[in-house]
């Protein structure tokens, strides 16, 4: 009996000596995979004493160490390269990588009436192109005297320039009050190219004088080039002329700067150049030098100067912009219907009614179509996108 108890006690002591302490670090804890160790002595049955208990304790310790490591990485990981962390630079936290995924973060849903209001800019320009085409047909068919067309257009241009000059004077007066500059002088830091410090005229009068000089120069240049332009395309067939002019006017509509800012800036160069080329080609088919001069000068006023006035009017007065849109639509619809049918006042009234309804419905359908297309917008922003710096335009 005593020998049996001593044998059991010795076996228990041997087993407890072979079980590692879970509160202490073992040499293999310094590796993700334990280094090879010398094989221990085996019992005759092939198992060392306490092997089952040691294996279960080691697996439990490795599982707890993995859980604590994952929890520490989730809690402490920050996407900062300058911050000292126990992670490599190319570390990716797979579980939190898509937490900051955003879809269409700056999406602004369209509204129907706001789109209708914005489409008036397109309608104005298309109506201007239609009016120019109707005037060309009327001049070519001798329905309207060319001098009357260019005279009315020049009168409207002068009135529009006077109104634009008044708006510019108000803006400069407000800017002068804000910067405490003397009345009649540009604000400090603002030096227009037309200002001559040695002149006795005020900056506003210098600008008016420069504008008048430019107008006279354009008038003289067009008058001198009219005989040359008259015979420019004499050897070209009319079909080629109509095709070229149509494509050039389509380019003018397609490349026009519909969203440009305010100020005396010419529209996109491609749009303006294509329109002037189309007018030159069309003017070369007219019978006399007076016809060529009238149509060319009229095209400069419609495609070069009128867009500046429209852009400024839109920024100054919305009601004025809407009224101008209605006037242009009425003129374009009536002119197109009269040109196509060859009728008189009744045809003009019918064209205004039918064209106005079609224009309104086209604007509404295009607005609804654009609103419907917005659901297909899929702009994704996530943690992989580069940071966008916020640039302060002025320091407080």
Secondary structure in CASP SS format (residue, H / E / C, confidence):
PFRMAT SS
TARGET T0000
AUTHOR 0000-0000-0000
METHOD secondary structure of the structure
MODEL  1
X C 1.00
X H 1.00
X H 1.00
X H 1.00
X H 1.00
X H 1.00
X H 1.00
X H 1.00
X H 1.00
X H 1.00
X H 1.00
X H 1.00
X H 1.00
X H 1.00
X H 1.00
X H 1.00
X H 1.00
X H 1.00
X C 1.00
X C 1.00
X C 1.00
X C 1.00
X C 1.00
X C 1.00
X C 1.00
X C 1.00
X H 1.00
X H 1.00
X H 1.00
X H 1.00
X C 1.00
X C 1.00
X C 1.00
X C 1.00
X C 1.00
X C 1.00
X C 1.00
X C 1.00
X C 1.00
X C 1.00
X C 1.00
X C 1.00
X C 1.00
X C 1.00
X C 1.00
X C 1.00
X C 1.00
X C 1.00
X C 1.00
X C 1.00
X H 1.00
X H 1.00
X H 1.00
X H 1.00
X H 1.00
X H 1.00
X H 1.00
X H 1.00
X H 1.00
X H 1.00
X H 1.00
X H 1.00
X H 1.00
X H 1.00
X H 1.00
X H 1.00
X H 1.00
X H 1.00
X H 1.00
X H 1.00
X H 1.00
X H 1.00
X H 1.00
X H 1.00
X H 1.00
X H 1.00
X C 1.00
X C 1.00
X C 1.00
X C 1.00
X C 1.00
X C 1.00
X C 1.00
X C 1.00
X C 1.00
X C 1.00
X C 1.00
X C 1.00
X C 1.00
X C 1.00
X C 1.00
X C 1.00
X C 1.00
X C 1.00
X C 1.00
X C 1.00
X C 1.00
X C 1.00
X C 1.00
X C 1.00
X C 1.00
X E 1.00
X E 1.00
X C 1.00
X C 1.00
X C 1.00
X C 1.00
X C 1.00
X C 1.00
X C 1.00
X C 1.00
X H 1.00
X H 1.00
X H 1.00
X H 1.00
X H 1.00
X H 1.00
X H 1.00
X C 1.00
X H 1.00
X H 1.00
X H 1.00
X H 1.00
X H 1.00
X H 1.00
X H 1.00
X H 1.00
X H 1.00
X H 1.00
X H 1.00
X H 1.00
X H 1.00
X H 1.00
X H 1.00
X H 1.00
X H 1.00
X H 1.00
X H 1.00
X H 1.00
X H 1.00
X C 1.00
X C 1.00
X C 1.00
X C 1.00
X C 1.00
X H 1.00
X H 1.00
X H 1.00
X H 1.00
X H 1.00
X H 1.00
X H 1.00
X H 1.00
X H 1.00
X H 1.00
X H 1.00
X H 1.00
X H 1.00
X H 1.00
X H 1.00
X H 1.00
X H 1.00
X H 1.00
X H 1.00
X H 1.00
X H 1.00
X H 1.00
X H 1.00
X H 1.00
X H 1.00
X H 1.00
X H 1.00
X H 1.00
X H 1.00
X H 1.00
X H 1.00
X H 1.00
X H 1.00
X H 1.00
X C 1.00
X C 1.00
X C 1.00
X C 1.00
X C 1.00
X C 1.00
X C 1.00
X C 1.00
X C 1.00
X C 1.00
X C 1.00
X C 1.00
X C 1.00
X C 1.00
X C 1.00
X C 1.00
X C 1.00
X C 1.00
X C 1.00
X C 1.00
X C 1.00
X C 1.00
X C 1.00
X H 1.00
X H 1.00
X H 1.00
X H 1.00
X H 1.00
X H 1.00
X H 1.00
X H 1.00
X H 1.00
X H 1.00
X H 1.00
X H 1.00
X H 1.00
X H 1.00
X H 1.00
X H 1.00
X H 1.00
X H 1.00
X H 1.00
X H 1.00
X H 1.00
X H 1.00
X H 1.00
X H 1.00
X H 1.00
X H 1.00
X H 1.00
X H 1.00
X C 1.00
X C 1.00
X C 1.00
X C 1.00
X C 1.00
X C 1.00
X C 1.00
X H 1.00
X H 1.00
X H 1.00
X H 1.00
X H 1.00
X H 1.00
X H 1.00
X H 1.00
X H 1.00
X H 1.00
X H 1.00
X H 1.00
X H 1.00
X H 1.00
X H 1.00
X H 1.00
X H 1.00
X C 1.00
X C 1.00
X C 1.00
X C 1.00
X C 1.00
X C 1.00
X C 1.00
X C 1.00
X C 1.00
X C 1.00
X C 1.00
X C 1.00
X C 1.00
X C 1.00
X H 1.00
X H 1.00
X H 1.00
X H 1.00
X H 1.00
X H 1.00
X H 1.00
X H 1.00
X H 1.00
X H 1.00
X H 1.00
X H 1.00
X H 1.00
X H 1.00
X H 1.00
X C 1.00
X C 1.00
X C 1.00
X C 1.00
X C 1.00
X H 1.00
X H 1.00
X H 1.00
X H 1.00
X H 1.00
X H 1.00
X H 1.00
X H 1.00
X H 1.00
X H 1.00
X H 1.00
X H 1.00
X H 1.00
X H 1.00
X H 1.00
X H 1.00
X H 1.00
X H 1.00
X H 1.00
X H 1.00
X H 1.00
X H 1.00
X H 1.00
X H 1.00
X H 1.00
X H 1.00
X H 1.00
X H 1.00
X C 1.00
X H 1.00
X H 1.00
X H 1.00
X H 1.00
X H 1.00
X H 1.00
X H 1.00
X H 1.00
X H 1.00
X H 1.00
X H 1.00
X H 1.00
X H 1.00
X H 1.00
X H 1.00
X H 1.00
X H 1.00
X H 1.00
X H 1.00
X H 1.00
X H 1.00
X H 1.00
X H 1.00
X H 1.00
X C 1.00
X C 1.00
X C 1.00
X H 1.00
X H 1.00
X H 1.00
X H 1.00
X H 1.00
X H 1.00
X H 1.00
X H 1.00
X H 1.00
X H 1.00
X H 1.00
X H 1.00
X H 1.00
X H 1.00
X H 1.00
X H 1.00
X H 1.00
X H 1.00
X H 1.00
X H 1.00
X H 1.00
X H 1.00
X H 1.00
X H 1.00
X H 1.00
X H 1.00
X H 1.00
X H 1.00
X H 1.00
X H 1.00
X H 1.00
X H 1.00
X C 1.00
X C 1.00
X C 1.00
X E 1.00
X E 1.00
X C 1.00
X C 1.00
X C 1.00
X C 1.00
X C 1.00
X C 1.00
X C 1.00
X C 1.00
X C 1.00
X C 1.00
X C 1.00
X C 1.00
X C 1.00
X C 1.00
X C 1.00
END
